[in-house]
Amino acid sequence: GESVGLHLPTLSVQEGDNSIINCAYSNSASDYFIWYKQESGKGPQFIIDIRSNMDKRQGQRVTVLLNKTVKHLSLQIAATQPGDSAVYFCAEKSGGYQKVTFGIGTKLQVIP
Amino acid sequence: DGGITQSPKYLFRKEGQNVTLSCEQNLNHDAMYWYRQDPGQGLRLIYYSQIVNDFQKGDIAEGYSVSREKKESFPLTVTSAQKNPTAFYLCASSNPGLAPYFGAGTRLSVL
């Protein structure tokens, strides 16, 4: 059945500090991972992705780390800004199938 | 202006009524998806389609139906069998091996 009253984990970070958002994935066959940002009332927005043959990928102010041994993914945001406040989701895809499944999400609150 | 268009933005359903949510994309993507999001929760996959005239059930397909008659369109019908339809519905599309791109969502409420 559905989980009722499930609350998102929250990370509070001071403006200017670095943020680290973690995600544990479940399928060892997953070979493509994505991070999304979702602001209130909007659809998720793509941030960065990484394939399973890599363990690190960098974008503008963001870095994704992949540890396949422990099935763990992290998103690092450098110099966090108030505009970074949102819910962040990791997603995974396996093999040739187009099915994409999402993690629970983490709410990032930036303290000015 | 390429993207995904979901309509309507807000939708109200009466008891026992079927309602259809529209999703159109002009990105020439092969795959399309429907997700449901409940308040304070993550996205759960309802249905996805990899090509025209083909679709697969996701994790919570009961009470929903879809069709994929055209590459650009993937409408979702919320049937009367879905007893708890109030949620935020998100449509997405992608090409193989790439991240899904999302629309702005439809918020469905029950009258």
Backbone of each chain as ProteinMPNN parsed JSONL, in Angstrom:
{"seq_chain_A": "GESVGLHLPTLSVQEGDNSIINCAYSNSASDYFIWYKQESGKGPQFIIDIRSNMDKRQGQRVTVLLNKTVKHLSLQIAATQPGDSAVYFCAEKSGGYQKVTFGIGTKLQVIP", "coords_chain_A": {"N_chain_A": [[0.823, -1.2, 0.0], [0.247, 2.373, -0.034], [2.623, 4.692, 1.328], [1.878, 6.695, 4.052], [2.001, 10.055, 5.01], [4.701, 10.366, 4.638], [7.737, 11.998, 5.021], [9.984, 14.151, 3.365], [13.526, 13.842, 3.568], [15.476, 16.496, 4.93], [17.915, 18.925, 4.159], [19.764, 21.428, 5.547], [21.571, 24.254, 4.704], [24.105, 26.709, 4.958], [24.195, 29.747, 3.138], [26.581, 29.958, 0.578], [28.139, 27.893, 1.507], [29.208, 24.492, 0.759], [27.075, 21.927, -0.551], [26.021, 18.588, 0.041], [24.254, 16.036, -1.292], [22.804, 12.939, -0.823], [22.183, 9.641, -2.221], [20.859, 6.43, -2.25], [20.81, 3.736, -4.391], [18.863, 1.027, -5.795], [19.038, -1.014, -7.708], [21.388, -3.135, -8.924], [21.921, -3.503, -11.548], [21.521, -1.135, -12.814], [22.563, 1.365, -15.076], [22.717, 3.981, -15.69], [22.453, 7.196, -14.404], [20.713, 9.922, -12.933], [20.4, 13.281, -11.844], [17.896, 15.406, -10.598], [16.325, 18.615, -10.146], [13.661, 19.959, -8.342], [11.432, 22.531, -8.134], [8.891, 24.082, -6.124], [5.677, 23.14, -7.147], [6.386, 22.769, -9.778], [7.66, 20.95, -12.694], [10.23, 18.384, -12.572], [13.637, 19.349, -13.091], [16.371, 18.751, -15.18], [19.665, 18.225, -13.938], [22.301, 16.983, -13.889], [23.983, 14.132, -15.253], [25.214, 10.701, -15.106], [27.069, 7.914, -16.274], [27.465, 4.366, -15.757], [30.045, 3.606, -16.229], [31.662, 5.505, -15.289], [33.006, 7.314, -12.452], [32.849, 9.83, -11.548], [31.604, 13.035, -12.339], [31.588, 16.307, -13.597], [29.833, 19.408, -13.54], [28.56, 22.71, -14.077], [29.189, 24.206, -11.158], [28.252, 21.906, -9.951], [28.804, 18.489, -8.958], [28.765, 15.057, -9.586], [29.031, 12.005, -7.904], [29.687, 8.566, -8.161], [29.383, 5.491, -6.616], [29.643, 2.362, -7.232], [30.089, 0.046, -5.86], [28.893, 0.201, -3.349], [26.454, 1.003, -4.142], [25.751, 3.789, -4.324], [25.072, 7.226, -4.732], [26.015, 10.605, -5.131], [25.359, 14.133, -4.955], [27.073, 17.04, -5.319], [26.98, 20.411, -4.533], [28.509, 23.353, -5.187], [29.32, 26.337, -3.364], [26.658, 27.121, -2.377], [23.56, 28.642, -3.234], [20.72, 30.837, -2.545], [18.847, 30.35, -4.585], [19.174, 27.699, -5.065], [17.59, 26.314, -3.397], [15.334, 23.73, -3.135], [13.717, 20.616, -4.026], [15.611, 17.724, -4.436], [16.119, 15.04, -6.607], [17.33, 11.745, -7.207], [17.662, 9.541, -9.997], [17.368, 6.385, -11.707], [18.314, 4.196, -14.372], [18.135, 1.141, -16.199], [19.906, -1.02, -18.382], [18.754, -1.651, -21.727], [16.195, -0.834, -21.473], [13.689, 1.695, -21.205], [12.704, 2.417, -18.78], [12.588, 4.539, -16.062], [13.358, 5.059, -12.757], [12.696, 6.743, -9.682], [14.348, 8.092, -6.781], [13.653, 8.845, -3.29], [13.959, 11.583, -2.746], [15.378, 14.714, -1.593], [15.048, 17.53, 0.407], [16.431, 20.641, -0.021], [17.391, 23.297, 1.919], [18.387, 26.57, 1.865], [20.09, 28.702, 3.898], [20.05, 32.124, 4.312]], "CA_chain_A": [[0.0, 0.0, 0.0], [0.988, 3.639, -0.088], [3.129, 5.256, 2.571], [1.136, 7.902, 4.384], [2.725, 10.96, 5.896], [6.147, 10.25, 4.467], [8.335, 13.31, 4.892], [11.261, 14.162, 2.7], [14.69, 14.285, 4.348], [15.806, 17.898, 4.688], [19.292, 19.356, 4.38], [19.86, 22.885, 5.686], [22.94, 24.669, 4.412], [24.345, 28.157, 4.948], [24.546, 30.299, 1.832], [28.02, 30.02, 0.331], [28.759, 26.607, 1.83], [28.962, 23.403, -0.194], [26.01, 20.987, -0.173], [26.172, 17.22, -0.45], [22.988, 15.308, -1.223], [23.107, 11.53, -1.058], [21.12, 8.793, -2.746], [21.171, 5.016, -2.363], [19.96, 3.127, -5.412], [18.554, -0.357, -5.417], [19.236, -1.999, -8.766], [22.792, -3.238, -9.284], [22.014, -3.512, -13.009], [21.342, 0.225, -13.331], [23.788, 1.818, -15.723], [22.626, 5.407, -16.022], [21.919, 7.868, -13.228], [20.371, 11.31, -13.238], [19.953, 14.15, -10.754], [16.927, 16.433, -10.962], [15.927, 19.633, -9.172], [12.245, 20.301, -8.5], [10.914, 23.645, -7.349], [7.506, 23.873, -5.718], [4.642, 23.282, -8.164], [6.931, 22.654, -11.134], [8.207, 19.66, -13.059], [11.664, 18.229, -12.308], [14.552, 19.933, -14.076], [17.632, 18.012, -15.27], [20.865, 18.912, -13.463], [23.507, 16.324, -14.363], [23.837, 12.68, -15.326], [26.469, 9.947, -15.099], [26.915, 6.52, -16.673], [28.075, 3.474, -14.778], [31.47, 3.41, -16.51], [32.358, 6.648, -14.706], [32.726, 7.464, -11.029], [32.735, 11.246, -11.221], [31.333, 13.922, -13.473], [31.422, 17.673, -13.112], [29.135, 20.396, -14.342], [28.76, 24.046, -13.534], [28.944, 24.24, -9.703], [27.777, 20.614, -9.459], [29.604, 17.289, -9.206], [28.094, 13.826, -9.198], [29.936, 10.898, -7.612], [29.017, 7.276, -8.216], [30.097, 4.381, -5.999], [28.859, 1.18, -7.594], [30.317, -1.011, -4.879], [27.88, 0.315, -2.29], [25.233, 1.505, -4.792], [25.545, 5.118, -3.74], [25.227, 8.365, -5.642], [25.916, 11.874, -4.407], [25.378, 15.38, -5.716], [27.725, 18.114, -4.583], [26.724, 21.749, -5.071], [29.502, 24.289, -4.646], [28.886, 27.71, -3.091], [25.2, 27.046, -2.462], [22.876, 29.925, -3.315], [19.288, 30.735, -2.221], [18.131, 29.772, -5.725], [19.352, 26.244, -5.075], [16.568, 25.729, -2.525], [14.415, 22.922, -3.943], [13.818, 19.187, -3.739], [16.525, 17.08, -5.375], [15.852, 13.618, -6.792], [18.158, 10.94, -8.08], [16.897, 8.585, -10.798], [18.225, 5.36, -12.283], [17.799, 3.45, -15.522], [18.953, -0.048, -16.408], [19.94, -1.712, -19.657], [18.156, -1.007, -22.88], [14.839, -0.417, -21.194], [13.544, 3.123, -20.965], [12.086, 2.653, -17.484], [13.382, 5.379, -15.167], [12.757, 5.087, -11.429], [13.172, 7.853, -8.869], [14.534, 7.971, -5.35], [12.678, 9.518, -2.45], [14.137, 13.027, -2.787], [15.904, 15.456, -0.45], [14.738, 18.952, 0.348], [17.569, 21.488, 0.322], [17.031, 24.645, 2.386], [19.566, 27.42, 1.952], [19.905, 29.746, 4.91], [20.777, 33.322, 3.846]], "C_chain_A": [[0.854, 1.245, 0.0], [1.495, 4.007, 1.295], [2.373, 6.541, 2.839], [1.972, 8.756, 5.297], [4.221, 10.838, 5.78], [6.722, 11.625, 4.241], [9.696, 13.178, 4.241], [12.359, 14.501, 3.689], [15.033, 15.714, 3.953], [17.246, 18.166, 5.032], [19.293, 20.874, 4.441], [21.317, 23.3, 5.584], [23.026, 26.194, 4.429], [24.718, 28.595, 3.528], [26.062, 30.418, 1.696], [28.752, 28.738, 0.664], [28.501, 25.616, 0.702], [27.885, 22.474, 0.355], [26.346, 19.615, -0.732], [24.851, 16.487, -0.219], [23.258, 13.868, -1.64], [21.892, 10.75, -1.544], [21.637, 7.355, -2.796], [20.253, 4.432, -3.424], [19.884, 1.625, -5.192], [18.976, -1.405, -6.441], [20.701, -2.033, -9.214], [23.003, -3.263, -10.8], [21.837, -2.12, -13.623], [22.655, 0.745, -13.899], [23.771, 3.295, -16.098], [21.891, 6.082, -14.889], [21.78, 9.363, -13.511], [20.023, 12.032, -11.938], [19.019, 15.216, -11.328], [16.713, 17.393, -9.796], [14.457, 19.946, -9.41], [11.87, 21.434, -7.548], [9.419, 23.446, -7.15], [6.539, 24.12, -6.873], [5.122, 23.149, -9.599], [7.386, 21.23, -11.422], [9.694, 19.584, -12.743], [12.512, 18.763, -13.463], [15.874, 19.175, -14.028], [18.801, 18.852, -14.76], [22.109, 18.305, -14.11], [23.243, 14.836, -14.407], [25.209, 12.018, -15.308], [26.172, 8.513, -15.499], [27.768, 5.649, -15.762], [29.558, 3.206, -15.056], [32.32, 4.585, -16.009], [32.117, 6.65, -13.204], [32.6, 8.929, -10.608], [32.442, 12.028, -12.494], [31.045, 15.3, -12.928], [30.648, 18.516, -14.096], [29.43, 21.77, -13.774], [28.303, 24.079, -12.082], [28.439, 22.916, -9.136], [28.731, 19.494, -9.854], [28.783, 16.093, -8.765], [29.157, 12.751, -9.005], [29.128, 9.608, -7.578], [29.915, 6.211, -7.599], [29.266, 3.121, -6.219], [28.988, 0.064, -6.572], [29.243, -1.003, -3.796], [26.57, 0.895, -2.828], [24.83, 2.862, -4.219], [25.901, 6.196, -4.749], [25.188, 9.633, -4.798], [25.99, 13.045, -5.373], [26.008, 16.444, -4.835], [27.442, 19.429, -5.301], [27.7, 22.702, -4.397], [28.882, 25.666, -4.441], [27.368, 27.844, -3.219], [24.56, 28.425, -2.366], [21.399, 29.764, -2.936], [18.46, 30.107, -3.349], [18.286, 28.275, -5.851], [18.329, 25.555, -4.185], [15.512, 25.035, -3.38], [14.455, 21.5, -3.387], [14.673, 18.556, -4.831], [16.25, 15.573, -5.392], [16.973, 12.971, -7.596], [17.247, 9.954, -8.818], [17.865, 7.597, -11.434], [17.511, 4.658, -13.434], [18.716, 2.266, -15.757], [18.811, -0.572, -17.82], [19.328, -0.93, -20.79], [16.76, -0.51, -22.626], [14.802, 1.066, -20.877], [12.941, 3.437, -19.606], [13.05, 3.41, -16.572], [12.665, 5.442, -13.824], [13.474, 6.109, -10.552], [13.367, 7.456, -7.414], [13.548, 8.856, -4.613], [12.788, 11.038, -2.503], [14.666, 13.592, -1.487], [15.584, 16.921, -0.638], [15.951, 19.75, 0.817], [17.059, 22.869, 0.704], [18.314, 25.448, 2.535], [19.266, 28.578, 2.887], [20.713, 30.978, 4.516], [21.751, 33.848, 4.909]], "O_chain_A": [[2.081, 1.154, 0.032], [0.875, 3.677, 2.305], [2.241, 7.384, 1.951], [2.582, 8.26, 6.245], [4.945, 11.17, 6.718], [6.255, 12.355, 3.367], [10.455, 12.247, 4.51], [12.166, 15.35, 4.56], [14.9, 16.097, 2.791], [17.751, 17.706, 6.056], [18.871, 21.536, 3.492], [22.182, 22.772, 6.283], [22.115, 26.878, 3.963], [25.453, 27.907, 2.819], [26.737, 30.92, 2.594], [29.856, 28.505, 0.172], [27.688, 25.862, -0.189], [27.79, 22.259, 1.563], [26.885, 19.491, -1.832], [24.398, 16.343, 0.917], [23.865, 13.613, -2.68], [20.745, 11.135, -1.318], [22.72, 7.095, -3.321], [19.038, 4.617, -3.359], [20.716, 1.033, -4.504], [19.242, -2.552, -6.084], [21.194, -1.076, -9.811], [24.12, -3.069, -11.281], [21.99, -1.956, -14.834], [23.716, 0.59, -13.295], [24.694, 3.796, -16.741], [20.838, 5.615, -14.454], [22.589, 9.974, -14.209], [19.418, 11.446, -11.04], [19.286, 15.831, -12.36], [16.893, 17.04, -8.63], [14.046, 20.173, -10.548], [11.978, 21.308, -6.328], [8.767, 22.732, -7.912], [6.574, 25.176, -7.504], [4.359, 23.388, -10.535], [7.485, 20.404, -10.514], [10.355, 20.618, -12.654], [12.154, 18.644, -14.635], [16.437, 18.979, -12.951], [18.925, 20.031, -15.094], [22.873, 18.995, -14.786], [22.382, 14.329, -13.688], [26.233, 12.68, -15.472], [25.145, 7.955, -15.113], [28.675, 6.134, -15.085], [30.251, 2.641, -14.21], [33.523, 4.655, -16.263], [31.145, 6.063, -12.728], [32.282, 9.228, -9.457], [32.958, 11.725, -13.57], [30.348, 15.452, -11.925], [30.778, 18.37, -15.311], [30.425, 21.968, -13.077], [27.103, 23.986, -11.823], [28.218, 22.823, -7.928], [29.371, 19.528, -10.905], [28.175, 16.111, -7.695], [30.062, 12.599, -9.826], [28.024, 9.567, -7.035], [31.065, 6.045, -8.005], [28.313, 2.853, -5.488], [28.092, -0.769, -6.439], [28.749, -2.051, -3.38], [25.678, 1.239, -2.052], [23.726, 3.045, -3.705], [26.871, 6.097, -5.499], [24.408, 9.721, -3.85], [26.591, 12.965, -6.445], [25.53, 16.714, -3.734], [27.635, 19.549, -6.511], [27.707, 22.833, -3.173], [28.041, 26.109, -5.223], [26.866, 28.587, -4.063], [24.948, 29.259, -1.548], [20.876, 28.652, -3.001], [17.481, 29.409, -3.085], [17.603, 27.644, -6.658], [18.213, 24.33, -4.217], [14.879, 25.656, -4.233], [15.142, 21.222, -2.404], [14.476, 18.827, -6.015], [16.161, 14.924, -4.349], [17.5, 13.562, -8.538], [16.188, 9.582, -8.313], [19.029, 7.918, -11.673], [16.286, 4.546, -13.462], [19.925, 2.357, -15.546], [17.718, -0.566, -18.386], [19.377, 0.3, -20.814], [16.185, 0.172, -23.474], [15.762, 1.625, -20.346], [12.688, 4.603, -19.301], [14.179, 2.977, -16.343], [11.5, 5.834, -13.757], [14.683, 6.313, -10.661], [12.654, 6.605, -6.882], [12.716, 9.529, -5.222], [11.781, 11.721, -2.319], [14.441, 13.033, -0.413], [15.817, 17.489, -1.705], [16.438, 19.55, 1.929], [16.382, 23.532, -0.082], [19.225, 25.041, 3.256], [18.313, 29.332, 2.689], [21.935, 30.896, 4.394], [22.437, 34.844, 4.678]]}, "seq_chain_B": "DGGITQSPKYLFRKEGQNVTLSCEQNLNHDAMYWYRQDPGQGLRLIYYSQIVNDFQKGDIAEGYSVSREKKESFPLTVTSAQKNPTAFYLCASSNPGLAPYFGAGTRLSVL", "coords_chain_B": {"N_chain_B": [[9.716, 26.555, -30.559], [10.789, 24.164, -28.563], [9.497, 21.446, -26.566], [7.637, 19.986, -23.815], [4.204, 19.785, -23.456], [1.748, 19.92, -21.101], [-1.659, 19.483, -20.422], [-4.909, 19.875, -18.885], [-3.668, 22.498, -16.652], [-4.758, 22.441, -14.144], [-7.171, 20.163, -12.865], [-10.37, 18.826, -12.218], [-12.061, 16.146, -10.79], [-15.086, 14.375, -10.77], [-16.897, 12.091, -8.652], [-16.732, 8.749, -9.753], [-16.129, 9.393, -12.352], [-14.319, 9.338, -15.442], [-11.25, 10.842, -16.359], [-9.134, 12.582, -18.67], [-5.742, 13.272, -19.126], [-3.672, 15.393, -20.927], [-0.686, 15.065, -22.896], [1.78, 16.361, -24.837], [4.557, 16.325, -27.044], [7.172, 18.007, -28.799], [9.728, 17.294, -29.331], [10.69, 15.228, -30.73], [11.132, 12.837, -29.421], [11.546, 9.357, -28.633], [10.639, 7.846, -26.409], [8.111, 8.033, -23.873], [6.653, 9.067, -20.736], [4.606, 8.622, -17.787], [4.25, 9.95, -14.58], [3.318, 9.866, -11.139], [2.955, 12.108, -8.449], [2.74, 12.471, -5.043], [1.966, 14.69, -2.294], [4.925, 15.84, -0.762], [6.334, 13.602, -1.45], [8.163, 11.231, -3.533], [8.538, 10.577, -7.112], [6.414, 8.355, -8.766], [6.247, 5.738, -11.091], [3.81, 5.409, -13.562], [2.964, 4.58, -16.221], [4.914, 3.76, -19.147], [6.202, 4.382, -22.441], [7.987, 3.095, -25.102], [8.017, 3.157, -27.826], [5.863, 4.102, -30.596], [2.517, 2.879, -30.404], [3.065, 1.03, -28.458], [3.319, 0.213, -25.022], [4.204, 0.041, -21.545], [3.377, -1.174, -18.269], [4.006, 0.661, -15.328], [5.008, 1.058, -11.938], [2.659, 1.61, -10.576], [0.204, 1.124, -12.036], [-2.49, 0.444, -11.826], [-5.864, 1.38, -12.26], [-5.403, 3.301, -14.117], [-5.075, 4.25, -17.591], [-3.485, 4.26, -20.823], [-2.569, 5.516, -24.109], [-0.732, 5.28, -27.192], [-0.775, 6.463, -29.912], [0.354, 8.243, -31.608], [3.636, 9.561, -32.135], [4.082, 11.965, -30.9], [2.28, 12.202, -28.832], [0.868, 11.229, -25.693], [-1.531, 10.419, -24.0], [-3.046, 10.233, -20.747], [-5.451, 8.415, -19.021], [-7.356, 8.72, -16.177], [-9.113, 6.504, -14.492], [-12.374, 5.623, -13.111], [-11.836, 3.578, -11.452], [-9.59, 4.208, -10.06], [-9.151, 4.972, -6.932], [-8.035, 6.904, -5.342], [-7.253, 9.495, -6.674], [-6.194, 12.048, -6.394], [-3.489, 14.049, -6.954], [-0.268, 15.157, -8.211], [0.444, 15.119, -11.541], [2.91, 14.079, -13.744], [4.352, 14.31, -16.919], [6.8, 13.003, -19.129], [9.495, 12.892, -21.551], [11.912, 11.168, -23.615], [14.937, 10.371, -25.448], [16.567, 7.272, -26.397], [18.836, 6.257, -23.902], [19.165, 8.736, -22.79], [18.401, 11.416, -20.456], [15.087, 11.765, -19.133], [12.899, 14.441, -20.067], [10.903, 16.814, -18.506], [7.418, 17.839, -18.375], [5.303, 20.593, -17.228], [3.39, 19.663, -15.516], [0.2, 18.387, -14.265], [-2.301, 19.166, -12.014], [-4.434, 17.205, -10.258], [-7.579, 17.04, -8.746], [-10.16, 15.838, -6.562], [-13.642, 16.338, -6.663]], "CA_chain_B": [[10.001, 26.405, -29.132], [10.613, 22.759, -28.278], [9.212, 21.11, -25.194], [6.508, 19.118, -23.491], [3.043, 20.55, -23.02], [0.733, 19.171, -20.382], [-2.889, 20.24, -20.191], [-4.861, 21.227, -18.336], [-2.774, 22.662, -15.509], [-5.568, 21.985, -13.013], [-8.288, 19.35, -13.32], [-11.19, 18.345, -11.128], [-12.796, 14.937, -11.173], [-16.238, 14.012, -9.942], [-16.974, 10.682, -8.277], [-17.159, 7.842, -10.81], [-15.852, 9.956, -13.669], [-12.994, 9.187, -16.041], [-10.695, 12.087, -16.884], [-7.945, 12.356, -19.486], [-4.706, 14.282, -19.063], [-2.992, 15.462, -22.207], [0.747, 15.299, -22.933], [2.264, 16.48, -26.212], [5.956, 16.761, -27.126], [7.682, 18.281, -30.147], [11.167, 17.072, -29.226], [10.972, 14.039, -31.526], [11.613, 11.784, -28.54], [10.881, 8.064, -28.815], [10.017, 7.347, -25.183], [7.307, 8.956, -23.069], [6.405, 8.534, -19.4], [3.717, 9.292, -16.843], [4.559, 9.761, -13.177], [2.415, 10.458, -10.145], [3.658, 12.618, -7.283], [1.906, 12.865, -3.921], [2.638, 15.75, -1.522], [6.072, 15.471, 0.048], [6.855, 12.297, -1.835], [8.874, 11.143, -4.804], [7.784, 10.282, -8.327], [6.162, 6.933, -8.996], [5.992, 5.516, -12.51], [2.499, 4.837, -13.863], [3.138, 3.895, -17.501], [5.876, 4.343, -20.053], [6.11, 3.898, -23.814], [9.285, 3.224, -25.76], [7.751, 3.476, -29.232], [4.447, 4.239, -30.932], [1.684, 1.675, -30.326], [3.572, 0.11, -27.442], [3.514, 0.823, -23.719], [4.369, -0.916, -20.448], [2.958, -0.722, -16.945], [5.013, 1.009, -14.345], [4.836, 0.482, -10.608], [1.323, 1.888, -10.005], [-0.656, 1.282, -13.219], [-3.9, 0.12, -11.578], [-6.758, 2.527, -12.258], [-4.968, 4.217, -15.172], [-4.864, 3.682, -18.919], [-2.772, 5.152, -21.744], [-2.479, 5.121, -25.509], [0.393, 5.932, -27.883], [-1.109, 6.343, -31.331], [1.269, 9.132, -32.321], [4.899, 9.739, -31.428], [4.072, 13.217, -30.15], [1.201, 12.282, -27.857], [0.785, 10.095, -24.751], [-2.548, 10.805, -23.024], [-3.285, 9.375, -19.579], [-6.81, 8.446, -18.497], [-7.538, 8.307, -14.796], [-10.439, 5.908, -14.521], [-13.119, 5.611, -11.851], [-11.261, 2.515, -10.616], [-8.524, 4.809, -9.259], [-9.928, 5.49, -5.796], [-7.345, 8.029, -4.713], [-6.571, 10.098, -7.819], [-5.665, 13.386, -6.119], [-2.025, 14.035, -7.032], [0.373, 15.963, -9.247], [0.81, 14.164, -12.589], [4.008, 14.597, -14.557], [4.662, 13.622, -18.16], [8.177, 13.236, -19.557], [9.884, 12.198, -22.78], [13.362, 11.062, -23.768], [15.476, 9.47, -26.44], [17.284, 6.18, -25.734], [20.109, 6.565, -23.272], [19.227, 10.11, -22.306], [17.52, 11.719, -19.333], [13.76, 12.288, -19.454], [12.639, 15.878, -19.959], [9.571, 16.858, -17.928], [6.484, 18.931, -18.542], [5.026, 21.406, -16.041], [2.522, 18.926, -14.62], [-1.242, 18.624, -14.107], [-2.726, 18.882, -10.642], [-5.773, 16.619, -10.29], [-8.262, 16.999, -7.458], [-11.484, 15.211, -6.591], [-14.69, 17.201, -6.127]], "C_chain_B": [[9.725, 24.96, -28.739], [10.307, 22.504, -26.831], [8.074, 20.146, -25.059], [5.385, 19.984, -22.942], [2.051, 19.623, -22.349], [-0.49, 20.068, -20.205], [-3.987, 19.313, -19.684], [-3.865, 21.316, -17.187], [-3.457, 22.185, -14.229], [-6.777, 21.242, -13.561], [-9.038, 18.832, -12.1], [-12.011, 17.16, -11.614], [-13.948, 14.7, -10.205], [-16.188, 12.512, -9.662], [-17.436, 9.843, -9.466], [-16.841, 8.299, -12.224], [-14.456, 9.553, -14.146], [-12.523, 10.561, -16.52], [-9.408, 11.769, -17.645], [-7.011, 13.561, -19.403], [-3.916, 14.228, -20.368], [-1.497, 15.687, -22.029], [1.201, 15.265, -24.388], [3.719, 16.952, -26.186], [6.353, 16.984, -28.58], [9.2, 18.165, -30.183], [11.627, 15.886, -30.07], [11.561, 12.893, -30.681], [10.838, 10.494, -28.77], [10.075, 7.648, -27.591], [9.214, 8.439, -24.482], [6.892, 8.26, -21.784], [5.293, 9.318, -18.713], [4.121, 8.9, -15.427], [3.479, 10.412, -12.329], [3.269, 10.92, -8.98], [2.647, 13.057, -6.233], [2.669, 13.866, -3.06], [3.769, 15.22, -0.657], [6.677, 14.126, -0.286], [7.562, 12.349, -3.177], [7.945, 10.85, -5.958], [7.635, 8.777, -8.491], [5.686, 6.742, -10.435], [4.659, 4.815, -12.718], [2.585, 3.967, -15.125], [4.308, 4.54, -18.243], [5.744, 3.67, -21.417], [7.443, 4.129, -24.493], [9.138, 3.582, -27.238], [6.25, 3.6, -29.448], [3.77, 2.866, -30.898], [2.219, 0.621, -29.365], [3.726, 0.843, -26.132], [3.571, -0.275, -22.672], [3.869, -0.307, -19.144], [4.18, -0.377, -16.118], [4.681, 0.366, -13.011], [3.429, 0.646, -10.036], [0.301, 2.083, -11.119], [-2.141, 1.072, -12.94], [-4.757, 1.377, -11.491], [-6.422, 3.577, -13.3], [-4.926, 3.492, -16.508], [-4.196, 4.731, -19.797], [-2.95, 4.655, -23.169], [-1.287, 5.849, -26.114], [0.194, 5.717, -29.388], [-0.202, 7.209, -32.199], [2.532, 9.313, -31.487], [4.837, 10.939, -30.49], [3.173, 13.199, -28.926], [1.112, 11.033, -26.987], [-0.245, 10.456, -23.671], [-2.739, 9.755, -21.936], [-4.731, 9.53, -19.14], [-6.809, 7.919, -17.069], [-8.96, 7.786, -14.692], [-11.098, 5.956, -13.143], [-12.606, 4.522, -10.91], [-10.115, 3.03, -9.746], [-9.202, 5.554, -8.108], [-9.294, 6.678, -5.112], [-6.56, 8.797, -5.777], [-5.922, 11.453, -7.539], [-4.15, 13.34, -6.052], [-1.577, 15.014, -8.106], [0.896, 14.968, -10.291], [1.831, 14.804, -13.534], [4.247, 13.704, -15.759], [6.106, 13.955, -18.539], [8.428, 12.509, -20.874], [11.398, 12.14, -22.847], [13.691, 10.273, -25.023], [16.304, 8.407, -25.733], [18.607, 6.63, -25.15], [20.244, 7.956, -22.728], [18.191, 10.349, -21.219], [16.158, 12.195, -19.805], [13.665, 13.785, -19.186], [11.185, 16.026, -19.563], [8.745, 18.056, -18.368], [6.224, 19.614, -17.208], [4.038, 20.751, -15.087], [1.059, 19.321, -14.684], [-1.608, 18.245, -12.687], [-4.184, 18.435, -10.681], [-6.345, 16.568, -8.881], [-9.636, 16.369, -7.64], [-12.507, 16.144, -5.966], [-15.527, 16.447, -5.102]], "O_chain_B": [[8.568, 24.565, -28.595], [10.776, 23.227, -25.952], [7.6, 19.564, -26.035], [5.604, 20.818, -22.062], [1.574, 18.662, -22.951], [-0.372, 21.25, -19.883], [-4.006, 18.124, -20.002], [-3.28, 20.306, -16.795], [-2.822, 21.605, -13.349], [-7.343, 21.627, -14.584], [-8.441, 18.453, -11.092], [-12.576, 17.178, -12.707], [-13.797, 14.811, -8.988], [-15.509, 11.763, -10.365], [-18.422, 10.186, -10.118], [-17.246, 7.653, -13.191], [-13.527, 9.441, -13.346], [-13.319, 11.35, -17.03], [-8.69, 10.824, -17.318], [-7.426, 14.705, -19.585], [-3.545, 13.156, -20.845], [-1.079, 16.41, -21.124], [1.026, 14.263, -25.08], [4.081, 17.847, -25.423], [5.931, 16.25, -29.474], [9.871, 18.845, -30.959], [12.818, 15.577, -30.118], [12.369, 12.097, -31.16], [9.643, 10.515, -29.061], [8.955, 7.154, -27.721], [9.587, 9.612, -24.497], [6.788, 7.034, -21.731], [5.06, 10.492, -19.0], [4.307, 7.726, -15.105], [2.822, 11.369, -12.74], [4.195, 10.223, -8.564], [1.798, 13.909, -6.497], [3.9, 13.89, -3.094], [3.589, 14.261, 0.093], [7.445, 13.571, 0.5], [7.561, 13.371, -3.863], [6.723, 10.87, -5.812], [8.602, 8.024, -8.37], [4.837, 7.484, -10.928], [4.4, 3.764, -12.132], [2.31, 2.768, -15.085], [4.651, 5.699, -18.008], [5.247, 2.55, -21.533], [7.974, 5.239, -24.463], [10.01, 4.221, -27.826], [5.46, 3.241, -28.575], [4.343, 1.851, -31.294], [1.857, -0.551, -29.459], [4.209, 1.975, -26.11], [3.057, -1.375, -22.875], [3.928, 0.906, -18.941], [5.226, -1.022, -16.195], [4.138, -0.737, -12.961], [3.041, -0.082, -9.122], [-0.395, 3.097, -11.146], [-2.975, 1.486, -13.745], [-4.437, 2.314, -10.759], [-7.071, 4.62, -13.369], [-4.763, 2.272, -16.558], [-4.319, 5.931, -19.554], [-3.414, 3.54, -23.408], [-0.876, 6.899, -25.622], [0.879, 4.922, -30.029], [-0.017, 6.934, -33.385], [2.485, 9.224, -30.26], [5.453, 10.94, -29.424], [3.279, 14.075, -28.069], [1.262, 9.914, -27.478], [0.135, 10.767, -22.542], [-2.611, 8.554, -22.176], [-5.194, 10.648, -18.909], [-6.325, 6.821, -16.793], [-9.912, 8.56, -14.796], [-10.46, 6.287, -12.144], [-12.903, 4.537, -9.716], [-9.713, 2.36, -8.795], [-9.757, 6.636, -8.3], [-9.966, 7.392, -4.368], [-5.33, 8.755, -5.782], [-5.169, 11.953, -8.374], [-3.585, 12.667, -5.19], [-2.39, 15.615, -8.809], [1.691, 14.084, -9.971], [1.635, 15.907, -14.043], [4.333, 12.483, -15.629], [6.574, 15.067, -18.293], [7.667, 11.623, -21.261], [12.09, 12.947, -22.226], [12.833, 9.595, -25.588], [16.708, 8.607, -24.588], [19.401, 7.297, -25.814], [21.314, 8.337, -22.252], [17.231, 9.592, -21.077], [16.07, 12.949, -20.775], [14.247, 14.317, -18.242], [10.311, 15.438, -20.2], [9.27, 19.123, -18.686], [6.83, 19.275, -16.192], [3.859, 21.225, -13.965], [0.713, 20.428, -15.097], [-1.279, 17.158, -12.21], [-5.062, 19.195, -11.088], [-5.688, 16.113, -7.945], [-10.197, 16.371, -8.736], [-12.286, 16.681, -4.881], [-16.464, 17.011, -4.536]]}, "name": "protein", "num_of_chains": 2, "seq": "GESVGLHLPTLSVQEGDNSIINCAYSNSASDYFIWYKQESGKGPQFIIDIRSNMDKRQGQRVTVLLNKTVKHLSLQIAATQPGDSAVYFCAEKSGGYQKVTFGIGTKLQVIPDGGITQSPKYLFRKEGQNVTLSCEQNLNHDAMYWYRQDPGQGLRLIYYSQIVNDFQKGDIAEGYSVSREKKESFPLTVTSAQKNPTAFYLCASSNPGLAPYFGAGTRLSVL"}
